[in-house]
Structure formats: C-alpha cells, structure tokens
C-alpha cells in the first residue's frame, strides 16, 4: 500500500484517480508521495519514504527543486491542465482593462440617489475602446500563451509573439497564425497589450524592468498572469506614474503594488475553476502513480523524462537517480551487470540524471557507484 499525503485542498475527482493500492493520509511524514497546490514547501522536512511530489498546477516556485533532486525526490507538475482557465481570465482581464470595467463598476456602486440620471451624466468618464484591431504581444508560447493568442485572434486582435526558449523558425512552424518576432524589443514597441506567459526562475527575476518598459509603446497595458517575481515593481510604478505604461493587470498582488493607481490586482484566480482544479489533480495523480509503480517519468521539473511503458508481470525494473554522471543509463546497466537487461532508457536534466532499467529476472544485486542519489526497485515476478 502506497501512502499519499496532500497539502492544500486537492480535488476529490483527482484523488479518486488513485487506485486501491494507494491510501490518502494526513501525516506527510509517512508519505511516499505528496500532492500540493500553493503551500510553500521550502522549509519543510521530507521523510526518507518520500519519492515524489506532484504540483497540481504548473508553477513550482513553492517547491525546493534542487533539494528534492539531491534527495532523489522527483517533482512533477501539470503543464496545460489549467491553461483554459488562465486563458479565459487573461481575456476577461484584457477586456476589463480596455473598457475600464473595474473603476466604472466601483463608481456605479457608489451611487445612491437618482442612479439612472447619475449614470447617464457620469458614464463618459469611463469611455474605453474596443480590442478588435489592437495588437496583443504574447511573451511565452507554451500551452497558455498559445491559447491566449488564438482567443485574441478570434476577437479580431492582431497577435505577435516572442518565446525566449523557442527558435523563431520552429515557432513559425508550430504556430502559423501568430506573427513570431525575432526579439522582445520588436514585440514591446508594436504591442498595445502585452501578456506574459513564461515560467519564473532565478535567471529572469526582475526581467520586466526600466529598460523593458522604455521599449514599450506609450500607453501600453501589461498583463502578468505568470509570476510577480518577473516584474521589478519600483520600475513598474515609475513607468505607470510617467504615463509610459497605462495599466498593469496581474494575478499576483503584493504589498508593493496593491491598490496603487494604474494597477489592477486579481487575487490569484488563474487556475481557480472547478474544471482546472480537477484537471490538474488528475494529471498529478496519474504522473505519480506511473512513477511509483512503473518508474516512468513525465512532466518532471527536476529529472528527465523516461518511459518503458507499464510494467509487465514477468518484468523487474530498477530506477536509478544520479548527479554529475554524464551517461546515467550506461552506468546503471553496469551496476546491474548480473541481470539480463530487456530495456533501458533515461537521460539528463542539467546535472541530474535518471536511468530506468528492465530485466526478465529479479534484481538481487546492484553494484554501488559514486554519483548515485537513489536506487528504487520495482518487481513482481
């Protein structure tokens, strides 16, 4: 029986995906796997029994990835499972900004006498504009960015894109309906609206700073539904106060920008739909079961992908996690040289490696080797 601990409220539909080989437990100190949403895990201690953490969502900045990798704990996420929910919120926020809906609704709610007459006299102060014919710049052409781009195109916006992790030619081939630009400066200067859909990491902290804002079209609106760490807030507020940036719309309120003029904060609702929570939890559960039972890795953020399919009744497998080994598969085969090897796969993600080896006989002896973080045997012969 495998034990799965949960942090935050996890969708029941997702948890129901676990088979009767699994038990949902409250005490994570006995867990083999943990499913988490947004709870910060950086200061948590992990039990020796833990082999996997699955984030029921896309972002993993709440999980200590390197510490988990060093302990041989695979961390999974659920890319794309909440993409439609985020897309809809981005489009709604874009329209809210264009039509001044937030300020106009608050103003309307403040009226108490002769409301109809007051509305007709005062509504002109909130006149906005239509988004059709305006240019939307999409930074990051992953699952969410592409859906936002397609939805905006369907609303008759002009869409340009830039992806720092994807070559221009490849992007053109994958997304022929998006005008993919060579560099971010071209996108910034062309866009009336700029929406950000890239993962946050130490390398792109404060990526949106004074230099980037200076390249923007005057009066541009920036929508950030990725992570707040991407934006240098002091530079942002300066750009808003100068009129360079008309408005900043974000799903990540902070003390520094909350209730500031020109800032519209949404309380982190991007993935907060029943459908997205179900989809993310289902994907997290399926990834975790496949890893625990079969040794297969998909959508891990700290170890490479590897799969030998479902384990057969006449098959044994060993999963070996490494650090600083250039060819983990070759090393794993040598570690298991007393066995008849029937399959091998694996690879590298940075300095961390993974090898999955199958055999037609039980693994009774596995040689020790320097650079090995964890060895896990799965067999039912």
Buried (B, 14 or more C-beta within 10 A) or exposed (E): EBBBBBBEEBBEBBBEBBEEEBBBBEEBEEBBBBBBBBEEBEEBEBBEEBBBBBBBBBBBBBBBBEBBBBBBBBBBBBBBBBBBBBBBBBBEBBBBBBBBBBEBEEBBEEEEEEEEEBEEEEEEEBEEEEBEEBBBBBBBBBBBBBBBBBBBBEBEBBBBBBBEEBEBEEBBEEBEEBBBBEEBBBBBBBBBBBBBBBBBBEEBEBBBBBEBBEBBBEEBBBBBBBBBBBBBBEBBBBBBEEEBBBBBBBBBBEEEBEEBEBBBBBEBBBBBBEBBBBBBBBBBBBBBBBBBBBBBBEBBBBBBBBBBEEBBEEBBBBBBBBBEBEBBBEBBBEBBEEBEBBEBBBBBBEEBBBBBBBBBBEBEEBEEBEBBBBBBBBBEE
